Amino acid sequence: MSITAIRGFNDILPEEAELWRRIEEESVNVFASYGFSEIKAPIVERTELFLRSIGETTDIVEKEMYTFLDRNGDSLTLRPEGTAPVVRAYIEHRLYECPVTKLYYAGPMFRYERPQKGRYRQFYQIGAEVLGDASPKADAETLEMLMRLFETIGLKGAVLQINSLGCPGCRPAYKELLYAFLLERKESLCVNCIRRMDTNPLRALDCKNPGCIEATKDAPPIAESLCADCAGHFRAVQSTLGRLGIEASINKRMVRGLDYYTKTTFEITASGLGAQNAVAAGGRYDGLVSGLGGPETPCFGFAMGIERVALLLKENGFLKRRPLSVFIAMGDEAELKGVELLREWRKKGIRIVEDFSEGSLKSRMKRADRIRARYALILGTDELRHGEITVKDMTTAGQERLKWEIVADRISSAEGY
Ligand code: HAM
């Protein structure tokens, strides 16, 4: 019996991988223009890091982490998200000595969730974190950057929803209010929400259980319980977004699945993804750095799911691959000349492979079609004599004879390059 991949852990095949790489490249370009630098943290961390950051009564920590003991008996966890590792590295390497640090990362995350379209157990995020900036402008500008990225890569119909979760000053009073509300509806709540009701009542607003959704429909919105500082911050984020021309709607129920958030939180959704419609999400986490033993450091960040972005771009038909050409030499002499020509064309950025099969031209053209080549470059005896090559466009079946020197320019100026 052959061995297959584990459910929820996907192979990313070449075409998809190229799309991902281009998403990453565009992200890096956009992030760099806003002053972000890359950080690479390990994919395994001490379990305690996630308990203390994401929160012990979140779904991620309670049900979704890949946690194991290593040979030394230490409890380790495959990172379920990228913010806590970045913050750990920020503290450990004293990056806070710089007043504002802007970091981005890309890589796999692991959550034991039920796999479905757009939801996997190993998934990839590209994320960015601004550490050391308390200003609402940092929230708005980072959101503007993310929306710009979506525009650049051609992701259509992204909808931004925002909320504010307050701060340790105003949240306790809200929690009490929500607790009293939930207590009256306890019979309709699921066992999980009842269990977490006094420690973390906000989780009930995020529960996917239909009974809990119905019971919390009229729950008091947190945004109406904010202290003056949080309310002012939220207003300033909205007005700055307005100035930047970014539309955002307020989603009063959005509490997010991680406990480290304070003040602004957000989600960007897009249709075409089914139930898993969040392409990116994040928010402010002003207490996380100090909570993990670093200095008081206000932060804002986000992560987007590459699989979901790729799914949408594929559905839009955007970001097509750079076309492939196939070189077909007729005869030994043409083959020898081909070695030189291919070297030159590749130097000029042409993506080209050689067809090494023998057979007739017809069967070789069929092979070119099977590997989905856009151009077939045929070098026969006559072409060889004239320093030319026949370039056949496999999509239109049109062909022309071109001098060797202009082939690369002609192909790279064609559509899609
Ligand atoms: P998150 O909302 O848990 O936030 O994940 C961010 C994004 O990762 C989601 O919007 C989604 O696109 C993608 N994602 C999450 N889980 C899965 C999954 N199982 N399969 C596929 N894609 C998934 C965070 O992780 C925070 N660290 C974001 C952040 C950064 N907040 C502040 N800074």
Residues whose N, C-alpha, C, O or C-beta is under 5 A from the ligand:
A	BS01	HAM	E81 G82 T83 R111 E113 G118 R119 Y120 F123 G127 A128 A278 V279 A280 A281 G282 G283 G301 F302 A303 M304 G305 R308
